């Protein structure tokens, strides 16, 4: 066998490190969970196909994954998390064995991460947290922390009249309290100004909140609050959160928002201020 030439040795010396270096796999794109969940609340309530700002890229990745699982028709892969995408995501959750609130069409961390296996990573994760008791009513830890922060802003305690995870508990609530993130708050003994201040504080920390009057329905005066982007929201509460973004009052008639004007933020966005 002939010994290698000096030229061949030189090439080997130059290329050796390159050949020995493993090729890195391309980084996966990411789905921003906050933006995706926000779109899933707002888009189904729109009268047009306006996209939720900042959500298109993430929603497209989710829709493409649903399409490839034959759960969403290709015509709906458009970056708009409308009713067809909600229904497809709910079917995906059901395919994982989820039922009830866990198959409400809102992307939760576990299902979204599983959908993205090999396709995308999940960032800006939202967690409702465990169920806890506040004033004798059940809420999750995210809602509890939001209520506590609103109390700090208001400078007084808020007293709950109804909490979350209360299916069928109050027929006048039309299902909004069946899931997480919902609370009714007493206004007994509060002045008109304090009632408005309470709604303002709740809105500032990330609730879609309204002062409800007997003239609007079969209920006493109270404040109704829905924690925006709580992934345990019932379908009815999802609709209320979406309507709040669209300047509506969260009632069946979808009238104009009658509450104090506050910059709309989620709890996570408020914490980053």
Secondary structure, 3 states (H helix, E strand, C coil): CCCCCHHHHHHHHHHHHHHHCCCCCCCCEEEEHHHHHHHHHHHHHCCCCCCCCCCHHHHHHHHHHHHHCCCCCHHHCCCCCCHHHHHHHHHHHHHCCCCHHHHCCCCCHHHHHHHCCCCEEEECCCCCCCEEEECCEEEEHHHHHHHHHHHHHHCCCCCEEECCCCCCCCHHHCCCCCCCCEEEECCCCCCHHHHHHHHHHHHHCCEEEEEECCCCCCCCCEEEEEECCCCCCCHHHHHHHHHHHCCECCCCCCCECCCCCCCCCCHHHHHCC
